[in-house]
Amino acid sequence: MRKMLNITKAVSDETRVRALMMLEGGELCVCQIIEVLGLAPSTISKHMAILKQAELVESRKQGRWIYYKLAGEINKEIGTVITWLAVNLKGDKIVKNDRKKLKEILKLEKETICKKMYHR
């Protein structure tokens, strides 16, 4: 029961769901997530920790940067949750806008975005 409660808690917040929907396209640096969502790094860190605790995302550290990806690739239950979210948010304006922003951000050098985070 605890695992199910952690998952439902994690997907009950708009910011966390938006982050999950961005990660549906593949692994992202936390700086890219911050840039799209427009929130403070500490706020995004807390949200990503909740998603990680619920086993919805995995992370890896490479140098100074932290990368996140969906855990659904290795966990069928999580894959089902992500699919359900994606189907139900297919036409959502906020998700579409986030994807549009992300597309532009992905055109930029990761270093540029990440350095910008630490000079705000």
PDB file as gemmi writes it, atoms N, CA and C in Angstrom:
CRYST1    1.000    1.000    1.000  90.00  90.00  90.00 P 1                      
ATOM      1  N   MET A   1       0.819  -1.201   0.000  1.00  0.00           N  
ATOM      2  CA  MET A   1       0.000   0.000   0.000  1.00  0.00           C  
ATOM      3  C   MET A   1       0.864   1.266   0.000  1.00  0.00           C  
ATOM      4  N   ARG A   2       1.973   1.238   0.719  1.00  0.00           N  
ATOM      5  CA  ARG A   2       2.837   2.420   0.817  1.00  0.00           C  
ATOM      6  C   ARG A   2       3.306   2.881  -0.564  1.00  0.00           C  
ATOM      7  N   LYS A   3       3.690   1.934  -1.406  1.00  0.00           N  
ATOM      8  CA  LYS A   3       4.175   2.275  -2.748  1.00  0.00           C  
ATOM      9  C   LYS A   3       3.079   2.984  -3.546  1.00  0.00           C  
ATOM     10  N   MET A   4       1.867   2.469  -3.486  1.00  0.00           N  
ATOM     11  CA  MET A   4       0.749   3.064  -4.211  1.00  0.00           C  
ATOM     12  C   MET A   4       0.464   4.469  -3.694  1.00  0.00           C  
ATOM     13  N   LEU A   5       0.545   4.673  -2.397  1.00  0.00           N  
ATOM     14  CA  LEU A   5       0.314   6.000  -1.823  1.00  0.00           C  
ATOM     15  C   LEU A   5       1.403   6.986  -2.247  1.00  0.00           C  
ATOM     16  N   ASN A   6       2.643   6.521  -2.302  1.00  0.00           N  
ATOM     17  CA  ASN A   6       3.738   7.387  -2.774  1.00  0.00           C  
ATOM     18  C   ASN A   6       3.522   7.811  -4.224  1.00  0.00           C  
ATOM     19  N   ILE A   7       3.058   6.875  -5.043  1.00  0.00           N  
ATOM     20  CA  ILE A   7       2.809   7.189  -6.455  1.00  0.00           C  
ATOM     21  C   ILE A   7       1.671   8.186  -6.589  1.00  0.00           C  
ATOM     22  N   THR A   8       0.568   7.956  -5.878  1.00  0.00           N  
ATOM     23  CA  THR A   8      -0.574   8.874  -6.000  1.00  0.00           C  
ATOM     24  C   THR A   8      -0.227  10.257  -5.455  1.00  0.00           C  
ATOM     25  N   LYS A   9       0.578  10.307  -4.401  1.00  0.00           N  
ATOM     26  CA  LYS A   9       1.032  11.603  -3.886  1.00  0.00           C  
ATOM     27  C   LYS A   9       1.873  12.316  -4.946  1.00  0.00           C  
ATOM     28  N   ALA A  10       2.760  11.575  -5.562  1.00  0.00           N  
ATOM     29  CA  ALA A  10       3.667  12.163  -6.553  1.00  0.00           C  
ATOM     30  C   ALA A  10       2.916  12.734  -7.751  1.00  0.00           C  
ATOM     31  N   VAL A  11       1.873  12.061  -8.197  1.00  0.00           N  
ATOM     32  CA  VAL A  11       1.149  12.527  -9.388  1.00  0.00           C  
ATOM     33  C   VAL A  11      -0.023  13.442  -9.044  1.00  0.00           C  
ATOM     34  N   SER A  12      -0.116  13.845  -7.794  1.00  0.00           N  
ATOM     35  CA  SER A  12      -1.206  14.750  -7.391  1.00  0.00           C  
ATOM     36  C   SER A  12      -0.790  16.221  -7.453  1.00  0.00           C  
ATOM     37  N   ASP A  13       0.398  16.484  -7.972  1.00  0.00           N  
ATOM     38  CA  ASP A  13       0.902  17.849  -8.057  1.00  0.00           C  
ATOM     39  C   ASP A  13       1.178  18.215  -9.515  1.00  0.00           C  
ATOM     40  N   GLU A  14       0.699  19.379  -9.936  1.00  0.00           N  
ATOM     41  CA  GLU A  14       0.840  19.805 -11.335  1.00  0.00           C  
ATOM     42  C   GLU A  14       2.298  19.894 -11.783  1.00  0.00           C  
ATOM     43  N   THR A  15       3.154  20.442 -10.950  1.00  0.00           N  
ATOM     44  CA  THR A  15       4.566  20.588 -11.326  1.00  0.00           C  
ATOM     45  C   THR A  15       5.208  19.229 -11.567  1.00  0.00           C  
ATOM     46  N   ARG A  16       4.928  18.277 -10.703  1.00  0.00           N  
ATOM     47  CA  ARG A  16       5.515  16.942 -10.855  1.00  0.00           C  
ATOM     48  C   ARG A  16       4.980  16.235 -12.101  1.00  0.00           C  
ATOM     49  N   VAL A  17       3.699  16.398 -12.370  1.00  0.00           N  
ATOM     50  CA  VAL A  17       3.124  15.786 -13.576  1.00  0.00           C  
ATOM     51  C   VAL A  17       3.730  16.430 -14.824  1.00  0.00           C  
ATOM     52  N   ARG A  18       3.914  17.739 -14.792  1.00  0.00           N  
ATOM     53  CA  ARG A  18       4.539  18.427 -15.928  1.00  0.00           C  
ATOM     54  C   ARG A  18       5.959  17.901 -16.158  1.00  0.00           C  
ATOM     55  N   ALA A  19       6.699  17.701 -15.080  1.00  0.00           N  
ATOM     56  CA  ALA A  19       8.063  17.160 -15.201  1.00  0.00           C  
ATOM     57  C   ALA A  19       8.029  15.751 -15.795  1.00  0.00           C  
ATOM     58  N   LEU A  20       7.098  14.935 -15.333  1.00  0.00           N  
ATOM     59  CA  LEU A  20       6.970  13.579 -15.875  1.00  0.00           C  
ATOM     60  C   LEU A  20       6.666  13.602 -17.368  1.00  0.00           C  
ATOM     61  N   MET A  21       5.784  14.491 -17.767  1.00  0.00           N  
ATOM     62  CA  MET A  21       5.416  14.573 -19.184  1.00  0.00           C  
ATOM     63  C   MET A  21       6.592  15.043 -20.042  1.00  0.00           C  
ATOM     64  N   MET A  22       7.444  15.894 -19.486  1.00  0.00           N  
ATOM     65  CA  MET A  22       8.647  16.299 -20.219  1.00  0.00           C  
ATOM     66  C   MET A  22       9.605  15.122 -20.372  1.00  0.00           C  
ATOM     67  N   LEU A  23       9.718  14.321 -19.315  1.00  0.00           N  
ATOM     68  CA  LEU A  23      10.639  13.188 -19.333  1.00  0.00           C  
ATOM     69  C   LEU A  23      10.156  12.064 -20.244  1.00  0.00           C  
ATOM     70  N   GLU A  24       8.902  12.140 -20.649  1.00  0.00           N  
ATOM     71  CA  GLU A  24       8.374  11.139 -21.572  1.00  0.00           C  
ATOM     72  C   GLU A  24       9.182  11.134 -22.879  1.00  0.00           C  
ATOM     73  N   GLY A  25       9.755  12.273 -23.212  1.00  0.00           N  
ATOM     74  CA  GLY A  25      10.562  12.391 -24.430  1.00  0.00           C  
ATOM     75  C   GLY A  25      11.991  11.897 -24.270  1.00  0.00           C  
ATOM     76  N   GLY A  26      12.391  11.542 -23.061  1.00  0.00           N  
ATOM     77  CA  GLY A  26      13.744  11.044 -22.818  1.00  0.00           C  
ATOM     78  C   GLY A  26      14.417  11.756 -21.657  1.00  0.00           C  
ATOM     79  N   GLU A  27      15.617  11.340 -21.368  1.00  0.00           N  
ATOM     80  CA  GLU A  27      16.389  11.868 -20.246  1.00  0.00           C  
ATOM     81  C   GLU A  27      16.656  13.365 -20.408  1.00  0.00           C  
ATOM     82  N   LEU A  28      16.541  14.085 -19.283  1.00  0.00           N  
ATOM     83  CA  LEU A  28      16.803  15.525 -19.273  1.00  0.00           C  
ATOM     84  C   LEU A  28      17.686  15.893 -18.091  1.00  0.00           C  
ATOM     85  N   CYS A  29      18.487  16.915 -18.288  1.00  0.00           N  
ATOM     86  CA  CYS A  29      19.257  17.501 -17.197  1.00  0.00           C  
ATOM     87  C   CYS A  29      18.278  18.309 -16.336  1.00  0.00           C  
ATOM     88  N   VAL A  30      18.505  18.341 -15.053  1.00  0.00           N  
ATOM     89  CA  VAL A  30      17.628  19.100 -14.162  1.00  0.00           C  
ATOM     90  C   VAL A  30      17.551  20.564 -14.592  1.00  0.00           C  
ATOM     91  N   CYS A  31      18.625  21.089 -15.155  1.00  0.00           N  
ATOM     92  CA  CYS A  31      18.631  22.486 -15.623  1.00  0.00           C  
ATOM     93  C   CYS A  31      17.601  22.710 -16.727  1.00  0.00           C  
ATOM     94  N   GLN A  32      17.428  21.723 -17.586  1.00  0.00           N  
ATOM     95  CA  GLN A  32      16.439  21.831 -18.659  1.00  0.00           C  
ATOM     96  C   GLN A  32      15.023  21.831 -18.080  1.00  0.00           C  
ATOM     97  N   ILE A  33      14.805  21.019 -17.069  1.00  0.00           N  
ATOM     98  CA  ILE A  33      13.492  20.964 -16.409  1.00  0.00           C  
ATOM     99  C   ILE A  33      13.211  22.300 -15.732  1.00  0.00           C  
ATOM    100  N   ILE A  34      14.206  22.836 -15.041  1.00  0.00           N  
ATOM    101  CA  ILE A  34      14.075  24.130 -14.363  1.00  0.00           C  
ATOM    102  C   ILE A  34      13.739  25.223 -15.366  1.00  0.00           C  
ATOM    103  N   GLU A  35      14.429  25.225 -16.487  1.00  0.00           N  
ATOM    104  CA  GLU A  35      14.222  26.254 -17.509  1.00  0.00           C  
ATOM    105  C   GLU A  35      12.791  26.215 -18.058  1.00  0.00           C  
ATOM    106  N   VAL A  36      12.261  25.040 -18.309  1.00  0.00           N  
ATOM    107  CA  VAL A  36      10.894  24.926 -18.838  1.00  0.00           C  
ATOM    108  C   VAL A  36       9.870  25.338 -17.790  1.00  0.00           C  
ATOM    109  N   LEU A  37      10.019  24.838 -16.577  1.00  0.00           N  
ATOM    110  CA  LEU A  37       9.013  25.092 -15.544  1.00  0.00           C  
ATOM    111  C   LEU A  37       9.132  26.479 -14.923  1.00  0.00           C  
ATOM    112  N   GLY A  38      10.310  27.086 -15.030  1.00  0.00           N  
ATOM    113  CA  GLY A  38      10.490  28.444 -14.524  1.00  0.00           C  
ATOM    114  C   GLY A  38      10.423  28.572 -13.014  1.00  0.00           C  
ATOM    115  N   LEU A  39      10.810  27.517 -12.320  1.00  0.00           N  
ATOM    116  CA  LEU A  39      10.810  27.531 -10.853  1.00  0.00           C  
ATOM    117  C   LEU A  39      12.243  27.495 -10.332  1.00  0.00           C  
ATOM    118  N   ALA A  40      12.400  27.794  -9.064  1.00  0.00           N  
ATOM    119  CA  ALA A  40      13.726  27.802  -8.437  1.00  0.00           C  
ATOM    120  C   ALA A  40      14.323  26.394  -8.423  1.00  0.00           C  
ATOM    121  N   PRO A  41      15.638  26.290  -8.556  1.00  0.00           N  
ATOM    122  CA  PRO A  41      16.288  24.978  -8.505  1.00  0.00           C  
ATOM    123  C   PRO A  41      15.929  24.174  -7.249  1.00  0.00           C  
ATOM    124  N   SER A  42      15.845  24.838  -6.105  1.00  0.00           N  
ATOM    125  CA  SER A  42      15.515  24.116  -4.868  1.00  0.00           C  
ATOM    126  C   SER A  42      14.097  23.542  -4.919  1.00  0.00           C  
ATOM    127  N   THR A  43      13.185  24.269  -5.537  1.00  0.00           N  
ATOM    128  CA  THR A  43      11.799  23.796  -5.671  1.00  0.00           C  
ATOM    129  C   THR A  43      11.748  22.573  -6.576  1.00  0.00           C  
ATOM    130  N   ILE A  44      12.428  22.648  -7.700  1.00  0.00           N  
ATOM    131  CA  ILE A  44      12.450  21.513  -8.634  1.00  0.00           C  
ATOM    132  C   ILE A  44      13.120  20.315  -7.973  1.00  0.00           C  
ATOM    133  N   SER A  45      14.172  20.560  -7.214  1.00  0.00           N  
ATOM    134  CA  SER A  45      14.869  19.481  -6.505  1.00  0.00           C  
ATOM    135  C   SER A  45      13.923  18.723  -5.578  1.00  0.00           C  
ATOM    136  N   LYS A  46      13.117  19.460  -4.844  1.00  0.00           N  
ATOM    137  CA  LYS A  46      12.153  18.830  -3.923  1.00  0.00           C  
ATOM    138  C   LYS A  46      11.129  18.002  -4.691  1.00  0.00           C  
ATOM    139  N   HIS A  47      10.629  18.555  -5.794  1.00  0.00           N  
ATOM    140  CA  HIS A  47       9.653  17.821  -6.603  1.00  0.00           C  
ATOM    141  C   HIS A  47      10.268  16.552  -7.191  1.00  0.00           C  
ATOM    142  N   MET A  48      11.486  16.656  -7.688  1.00  0.00           N  
ATOM    143  CA  MET A  48      12.138  15.494  -8.292  1.00  0.00           C  
ATOM    144  C   MET A  48      12.442  14.432  -7.237  1.00  0.00           C  
ATOM    145  N   ALA A  49      12.736  14.851  -6.012  1.00  0.00           N  
ATOM    146  CA  ALA A  49      12.976  13.896  -4.922  1.00  0.00           C  
ATOM    147  C   ALA A  49      11.712  13.093  -4.625  1.00  0.00           C  
ATOM    148  N   ILE A  50      10.562  13.743  -4.670  1.00  0.00           N  
ATOM    149  CA  ILE A  50       9.287  13.050  -4.440  1.00  0.00           C  
ATOM    150  C   ILE A  50       9.028  12.052  -5.569  1.00  0.00           C  
ATOM    151  N   LEU A  51       9.296  12.458  -6.806  1.00  0.00           N  
ATOM    152  CA  LEU A  51       9.120  11.545  -7.946  1.00  0.00           C  
ATOM    153  C   LEU A  51      10.074  10.357  -7.848  1.00  0.00           C  
ATOM    154  N   LYS A  52      11.272  10.620  -7.378  1.00  0.00           N  
ATOM    155  CA  LYS A  52      12.266   9.550  -7.223  1.00  0.00           C  
ATOM    156  C   LYS A  52      11.860   8.594  -6.102  1.00  0.00           C  
ATOM    157  N   GLN A  53      11.377   9.156  -4.993  1.00  0.00           N  
ATOM    158  CA  GLN A  53      10.932   8.332  -3.867  1.00  0.00           C  
ATOM    159  C   GLN A  53       9.778   7.421  -4.290  1.00  0.00           C  
ATOM    160  N   ALA A  54       8.918   7.914  -5.168  1.00  0.00           N  
ATOM    161  CA  ALA A  54       7.790   7.124  -5.665  1.00  0.00           C  
ATOM    162  C   ALA A  54       8.222   6.153  -6.765  1.00  0.00           C  
ATOM    163  N   GLU A  55       9.511   6.172  -7.089  1.00  0.00           N  
ATOM    164  CA  GLU A  55      10.100   5.310  -8.114  1.00  0.00           C  
ATOM    165  C   GLU A  55       9.538   5.582  -9.509  1.00  0.00           C  
ATOM    166  N   LEU A  56       9.094   6.824  -9.733  1.00  0.00           N  
ATOM    167  CA  LEU A  56       8.606   7.224 -11.052  1.00  0.00           C  
ATOM    168  C   LEU A  56       9.753   7.668 -11.950  1.00  0.00           C  
ATOM    169  N   VAL A  57      10.825   8.165 -11.331  1.00  0.00           N  
ATOM    170  CA  VAL A  57      11.997   8.593 -12.093  1.00  0.00           C  
ATOM    171  C   VAL A  57      13.263   8.008 -11.482  1.00  0.00           C  
ATOM    172  N   GLU A  58      14.283   7.970 -12.314  1.00  0.00           N  
ATOM    173  CA  GLU A  58      15.625   7.586 -11.870  1.00  0.00           C  
ATOM    174  C   GLU A  58      16.533   8.769 -12.150  1.00  0.00           C  
ATOM    175  N   SER A  59      17.621   8.844 -11.411  1.00  0.00           N  
ATOM    176  CA  SER A  59      18.562   9.933 -11.665  1.00  0.00           C  
ATOM    177  C   SER A  59      19.981   9.396 -11.727  1.00  0.00           C  
ATOM    178  N   ARG A  60      20.816  10.179 -12.370  1.00  0.00           N  
ATOM    179  CA  ARG A  60      22.249   9.884 -12.400  1.00  0.00           C  
ATOM    180  C   ARG A  60      22.979  11.215 -12.386  1.00  0.00           C  
ATOM    181  N   LYS A  61      24.139  11.190 -11.783  1.00  0.00           N  
ATOM    182  CA  LYS A  61      24.943  12.407 -11.709  1.00  0.00           C  
ATOM    183  C   LYS A  61      26.112  12.274 -12.675  1.00  0.00           C  
ATOM    184  N   GLN A  62      26.329  13.339 -13.427  1.00  0.00           N  
ATOM    185  CA  GLN A  62      27.467  13.380 -14.347  1.00  0.00           C  
ATOM    186  C   GLN A  62      28.162  14.711 -14.123  1.00  0.00           C  
ATOM    187  N   GLY A  63      29.286  14.666 -13.446  1.00  0.00           N  
ATOM    188  CA  GLY A  63      29.975  15.903 -13.083  1.00  0.00           C  
ATOM    189  C   GLY A  63      29.110  16.710 -12.135  1.00  0.00           C  
ATOM    190  N   ARG A  64      28.850  17.957 -12.509  1.00  0.00           N  
ATOM    191  CA  ARG A  64      28.024  18.838 -11.665  1.00  0.00           C  
ATOM    192  C   ARG A  64      26.532  18.677 -11.926  1.00  0.00           C  
ATOM    193  N   TRP A  65      26.178  17.982 -12.991  1.00  0.00           N  
ATOM    194  CA  TRP A  65      24.786  17.952 -13.426  1.00  0.00           C  
ATOM    195  C   TRP A  65      24.082  16.658 -13.038  1.00  0.00           C  
ATOM    196  N   ILE A  66      22.779  16.783 -12.784  1.00  0.00           N  
ATOM    197  CA  ILE A  66      21.943  15.625 -12.468  1.00  0.00           C  
ATOM    198  C   ILE A  66      20.968  15.429 -13.620  1.00  0.00           C  
ATOM    199  N   TYR A  67      20.877  14.197 -14.073  1.00  0.00           N  
ATOM    200  CA  TYR A  67      19.986  13.839 -15.173  1.00  0.00           C  
ATOM    201  C   TYR A  67      18.873  12.940 -14.653  1.00  0.00           C  
ATOM    202  N   TYR A  68      17.676  13.156 -15.176  1.00  0.00           N  
ATOM    203  CA  TYR A  68      16.518  12.354 -14.792  1.00  0.00           C  
ATOM    204  C   TYR A  68      15.924  11.674 -16.007  1.00  0.00           C  
ATOM    205  N   LYS A  69      15.367  10.488 -15.771  1.00  0.00           N  
ATOM    206  CA  LYS A  69      14.610   9.791 -16.805  1.00  0.00           C  
ATOM    207  C   LYS A  69      13.485   9.022 -16.128  1.00  0.00           C  
ATOM    208  N   LEU A  70      12.487   8.666 -16.918  1.00  0.00           N  
ATOM    209  CA  LEU A  70      11.372   7.895 -16.387  1.00  0.00           C  
ATOM    210  C   LEU A  70      11.848   6.507 -16.000  1.00  0.00           C  
ATOM    211  N   ALA A  71      11.282   5.986 -14.923  1.00  0.00           N  
ATOM    212  CA  ALA A  71      11.644   4.648 -14.472  1.00  0.00           C  
ATOM    213  C   ALA A  71      10.795   3.585 -15.160  1.00  0.00           C  
ATOM    214  N   GLY A  72       9.825   3.994 -15.937  1.00  0.00           N  
ATOM    215  CA  GLY A  72       8.906   3.068 -16.595  1.00  0.00           C  
ATOM    216  C   GLY A  72       9.563   2.068 -17.522  1.00  0.00           C  
ATOM    217  N   GLU A  73      10.769   2.388 -17.992  1.00  0.00           N  
ATOM    218  CA  GLU A  73      11.476   1.483 -18.896  1.00  0.00           C  
ATOM    219  C   GLU A  73      11.832   0.170 -18.206  1.00  0.00           C  
ATOM    220  N   ILE A  74      12.027   0.218 -16.901  1.00  0.00           N  
ATOM    221  CA  ILE A  74      12.406  -0.996 -16.176  1.00  0.00           C  
ATOM    222  C   ILE A  74      11.319  -1.484 -15.227  1.00  0.00           C  
ATOM    223  N   ASN A  75      10.284  -0.690 -15.036  1.00  0.00           N  
ATOM    224  CA  ASN A  75       9.230  -1.031 -14.090  1.00  0.00           C  
ATOM    225  C   ASN A  75       7.878  -0.938 -14.794  1.00  0.00           C  
ATOM    226  N   LYS A  76       7.248  -2.083 -14.985  1.00  0.00           N  
ATOM    227  CA  LYS A  76       5.986  -2.143 -15.732  1.00  0.00           C  
ATOM    228  C   LYS A  76       4.872  -1.339 -15.055  1.00  0.00           C  
ATOM    229  N   GLU A  77       4.783  -1.408 -13.722  1.00  0.00           N  
ATOM    230  CA  GLU A  77       3.751  -0.644 -12.992  1.00  0.00           C  
ATOM    231  C   GLU A  77       3.893   0.851 -13.263  1.00  0.00           C  
ATOM    232  N   ILE A  78       5.115   1.332 -13.197  1.00  0.00           N  
ATOM    233  CA  ILE A  78       5.382   2.752 -13.419  1.00  0.00           C  
ATOM    234  C   ILE A  78       5.077   3.116 -14.865  1.00  0.00           C  
ATOM    235  N   GLY A  79       5.424   2.233 -15.782  1.00  0.00           N  
ATOM    236  CA  GLY A  79       5.115   2.454 -17.188  1.00  0.00           C  
ATOM    237  C   GLY A  79       3.621   2.636 -17.411  1.00  0.00           C  
ATOM    238  N   THR A  80       2.818   1.874 -16.681  1.00  0.00           N  
ATOM    239  CA  THR A  80       1.361   1.979 -16.776  1.00  0.00           C  
ATOM    240  C   THR A  80       0.883   3.339 -16.281  1.00  0.00           C  
ATOM    241  N   VAL A  81       1.447   3.819 -15.183  1.00  0.00           N  
ATOM    242  CA  VAL A  81       1.079   5.132 -14.635  1.00  0.00           C  
ATOM    243  C   VAL A  81       1.430   6.236 -15.636  1.00  0.00           C  
ATOM    244  N   ILE A  82       2.623   6.175 -16.187  1.00  0.00           N  
ATOM    245  CA  ILE A  82       3.074   7.192 -17.147  1.00  0.00           C  
ATOM    246  C   ILE A  82       2.184   7.178 -18.392  1.00  0.00           C  
ATOM    247  N   THR A  83       1.862   5.996 -18.879  1.00  0.00           N  
ATOM    248  CA  THR A  83       0.988   5.878 -20.052  1.00  0.00           C  
ATOM    249  C   THR A  83      -0.377   6.472 -19.760  1.00  0.00           C  
ATOM    250  N   TRP A  84      -0.915   6.178 -18.591  1.00  0.00           N  
ATOM    251  CA  TRP A  84      -2.226   6.714 -18.201  1.00  0.00           C  
ATOM    252  C   TRP A  84      -2.192   8.242 -18.183  1.00  0.00           C  
ATOM    253  N   LEU A  85      -1.150   8.811 -17.588  1.00  0.00           N  
ATOM    254  CA  LEU A  85      -1.009  10.271 -17.555  1.00  0.00           C  
ATOM    255  C   LEU A  85      -0.918  10.840 -18.970  1.00  0.00           C  
ATOM    256  N   ALA A  86      -0.081  10.237 -19.792  1.00  0.00           N  
ATOM    257  CA  ALA A  86       0.129  10.734 -21.161  1.00  0.00           C  
ATOM    258  C   ALA A  86      -1.165  10.712 -21.965  1.00  0.00           C  
ATOM    259  N   VAL A  87      -1.934   9.649 -21.846  1.00  0.00           N  
ATOM    260  CA  VAL A  87      -3.205   9.533 -22.574  1.00  0.00           C  
ATOM    261  C   VAL A  87      -4.183  10.598 -22.101  1.00  0.00           C  
ATOM    262  N   ASN A  88      -4.266  10.792 -20.800  1.00  0.00           N  
ATOM    263  CA  ASN A  88      -5.230  11.743 -20.246  1.00  0.00           C  
ATOM    264  C   ASN A  88      -4.824  13.203 -20.411  1.00  0.00           C  
ATOM    265  N   LEU A  89      -3.551  13.457 -20.678  1.00  0.00           N  
ATOM    266  CA  LEU A  89      -3.070  14.833 -20.842  1.00  0.00           C  
ATOM    267  C   LEU A  89      -2.688  15.147 -22.286  1.00  0.00           C  
ATOM    268  N   LYS A  90      -3.086  14.285 -23.192  1.00  0.00           N  
ATOM    269  CA  LYS A  90      -2.689  14.419 -24.598  1.00  0.00           C  
ATOM    270  C   LYS A  90      -2.974  15.802 -25.177  1.00  0.00           C  
ATOM    271  N   GLY A  91      -4.137  16.365 -24.926  1.00  0.00           N  
ATOM    272  CA  GLY A  91      -4.484  17.661 -25.500  1.00  0.00           C  
ATOM    273  C   GLY A  91      -4.326  18.827 -24.544  1.00  0.00           C  
ATOM    274  N   ASP A  92      -3.729  18.595 -23.382  1.00  0.00           N  
ATOM    275  CA  ASP A  92      -3.615  19.638 -22.365  1.00  0.00           C  
ATOM    276  C   ASP A  92      -2.730  20.793 -22.846  1.00  0.00           C  
ATOM    277  N   LYS A  93      -3.231  22.014 -22.699  1.00  0.00           N  
ATOM    278  CA  LYS A  93      -2.512  23.203 -23.174  1.00  0.00           C  
ATOM    279  C   LYS A  93      -1.183  23.411 -22.450  1.00  0.00           C  
ATOM    280  N   ILE A  94      -1.173  23.180 -21.154  1.00  0.00           N  
ATOM    281  CA  ILE A  94       0.056  23.379 -20.374  1.00  0.00           C  
ATOM    282  C   ILE A  94       1.137  22.394 -20.824  1.00  0.00           C  
ATOM    283  N   VAL A  95       0.753  21.137 -20.976  1.00  0.00           N  
ATOM    284  CA  VAL A  95       1.710  20.113 -21.415  1.00  0.00           C  
ATOM    285  C   VAL A  95       2.224  20.437 -22.822  1.00  0.00           C  
ATOM    286  N   LYS A  96       1.325  20.851 -23.702  1.00  0.00           N  
ATOM    287  CA  LYS A  96       1.742  21.230 -25.067  1.00  0.00           C  
ATOM    288  C   LYS A  96       2.723  22.398 -25.035  1.00  0.00           C  
ATOM    289  N   ASN A  97       2.427  23.380 -24.195  1.00  0.00           N  
ATOM    290  CA  ASN A  97       3.305  24.547 -24.068  1.00  0.00           C  
ATOM    291  C   ASN A  97       4.678  24.141 -23.518  1.00  0.00           C  
ATOM    292  N   ASP A  98       4.679  23.264 -22.511  1.00  0.00           N  
ATOM    293  CA  ASP A  98       5.944  22.772 -21.949  1.00  0.00           C  
ATOM    294  C   ASP A  98       6.769  22.065 -23.019  1.00  0.00           C  
ATOM    295  N   ARG A  99       6.111  21.250 -23.829  1.00  0.00           N  
ATOM    296  CA  ARG A  99       6.827  20.516 -24.883  1.00  0.00           C  
ATOM    297  C   ARG A  99       7.395  21.469 -25.923  1.00  0.00           C  
ATOM    298  N   LYS A 100       6.638  22.520 -26.214  1.00  0.00           N  
ATOM    299  CA  LYS A 100       7.108  23.525 -27.172  1.00  0.00           C  
ATOM    300  C   LYS A 100       8.358  24.232 -26.623  1.00  0.00           C  
ATOM    301  N   LYS A 101       8.295  24.637 -25.342  1.00  0.00           N  
ATOM    302  CA  LYS A 101       9.455  25.274 -24.700  1.00  0.00           C  
ATOM    303  C   LYS A 101      10.650  24.328 -24.680  1.00  0.00           C  
ATOM    304  N   LEU A 102      10.380  23.074 -24.326  1.00  0.00           N  
ATOM    305  CA  LEU A 102      11.452  22.085 -24.236  1.00  0.00           C  
ATOM    306  C   LEU A 102      12.123  21.883 -25.592  1.00  0.00           C  
ATOM    307  N   LYS A 103      11.335  21.859 -26.635  1.00  0.00           N  
ATOM    308  CA  LYS A 103      11.885  21.701 -27.986  1.00  0.00           C  
ATOM    309  C   LYS A 103      12.897  22.809 -28.289  1.00  0.00           C  
ATOM    310  N   GLU A 104      12.571  24.033 -27.885  1.00  0.00           N  
ATOM    311  CA  GLU A 104      13.485  25.168 -28.091  1.00  0.00           C  
ATOM    312  C   GLU A 104      14.721  25.047 -27.205  1.00  0.00           C  
ATOM    313  N   ILE A 105      14.520  24.633 -25.979  1.00  0.00           N  
ATOM    314  CA  ILE A 105      15.632  24.488 -25.028  1.00  0.00           C  
ATOM    315  C   ILE A 105      16.601  23.396 -25.480  1.00  0.00           C  
ATOM    316  N   LEU A 106      16.064  22.332 -26.058  1.00  0.00           N  
ATOM    317  CA  LEU A 106      16.918  21.234 -26.512  1.00  0.00           C  
ATOM    318  C   LEU A 106      17.808  21.633 -27.688  1.00  0.00           C  
ATOM    319  N   LYS A 107      17.481  22.730 -28.336  1.00  0.00           N  
ATOM    320  CA  LYS A 107      18.319  23.238 -29.432  1.00  0.00           C  
ATOM    321  C   LYS A 107      19.570  23.931 -28.896  1.00  0.00           C  
ATOM    322  N   LEU A 108      19.521  24.339 -27.629  1.00  0.00           N  
ATOM    323  CA  LEU A 108      20.634  25.056 -27.005  1.00  0.00           C  
ATOM    324  C   LEU A 108      21.643  24.089 -26.403  1.00  0.00           C  
ATOM    325  N   GLU A 109      22.852  24.559 -26.247  1.00  0.00           N  
ATOM    326  CA  GLU A 109      23.884  23.773 -25.565  1.00  0.00           C  
ATOM    327  C   GLU A 109      23.482  23.607 -24.100  1.00  0.00           C  
ATOM    328  N   LYS A 110      23.591  22.389 -23.608  1.00  0.00           N  
ATOM    329  CA  LYS A 110      23.236  22.102 -22.217  1.00  0.00           C  
ATOM    330  C   LYS A 110      24.051  22.953 -21.246  1.00  0.00           C  
ATOM    331  N   GLU A 111      25.312  23.120 -21.551  1.00  0.00           N  
ATOM    332  CA  GLU A 111      26.198  23.919 -20.694  1.00  0.00           C  
ATOM    333  C   GLU A 111      25.674  25.343 -20.523  1.00  0.00           C  
ATOM    334  N   THR A 112      25.158  25.920 -21.592  1.00  0.00           N  
ATOM    335  CA  THR A 112      24.640  27.289 -21.554  1.00  0.00           C  
ATOM    336  C   THR A 112      23.470  27.393 -20.586  1.00  0.00           C  
ATOM    337  N   ILE A 113      22.560  26.446 -20.680  1.00  0.00           N  
ATOM    338  CA  ILE A 113      21.372  26.448 -19.813  1.00  0.00           C  
ATOM    339  C   ILE A 113      21.776  26.209 -18.366  1.00  0.00           C  
ATOM    340  N   CYS A 114      22.628  25.221 -18.146  1.00  0.00           N  
ATOM    341  CA  CYS A 114      23.024  24.866 -16.781  1.00  0.00           C  
ATOM    342  C   CYS A 114      23.812  25.981 -16.102  1.00  0.00           C  
ATOM    343  N   LYS A 115      24.694  26.626 -16.838  1.00  0.00           N  
ATOM    344  CA  LYS A 115      25.457  27.735 -16.256  1.00  0.00           C  
ATOM    345  C   LYS A 115      24.533  28.891 -15.907  1.00  0.00           C  
ATOM    346  N   LYS A 116      23.526  29.106 -16.724  1.00  0.00           N  
ATOM    347  CA  LYS A 116      22.548  30.171 -16.492  1.00  0.00           C  
ATOM    348  C   LYS A 116      21.825  29.973 -15.150  1.00  0.00           C  
ATOM    349  N   MET A 117      21.578  28.722 -14.784  1.00  0.00           N  
ATOM    350  CA  MET A 117      20.877  28.415 -13.534  1.00  0.00           C  
ATOM    351  C   MET A 117      21.644  28.925 -12.318  1.00  0.00           C  
ATOM    352  N   TYR A 118      22.948  28.885 -12.417  1.00  0.00           N  
ATOM    353  CA  TYR A 118      23.772  29.251 -11.268  1.00  0.00           C  
ATOM    354  C   TYR A 118      24.184  30.716 -11.269  1.00  0.00           C  
ATOM    355  N   HIS A 119      23.698  31.463 -12.241  1.00  0.00           N  
ATOM    356  CA  HIS A 119      24.001  32.890 -12.307  1.00  0.00           C  
ATOM    357  C   HIS A 119      22.747  33.747 -12.245  1.00  0.00           C  
ATOM    358  N   ARG A 120      21.679  33.211 -11.711  1.00  0.00           N  
ATOM    359  CA  ARG A 120      20.415  33.957 -11.595  1.00  0.00           C  
ATOM    360  C   ARG A 120      20.453  34.864 -10.403  1.00  0.00           C  
TER     361      ARG A 120                                                      
END                                                                             
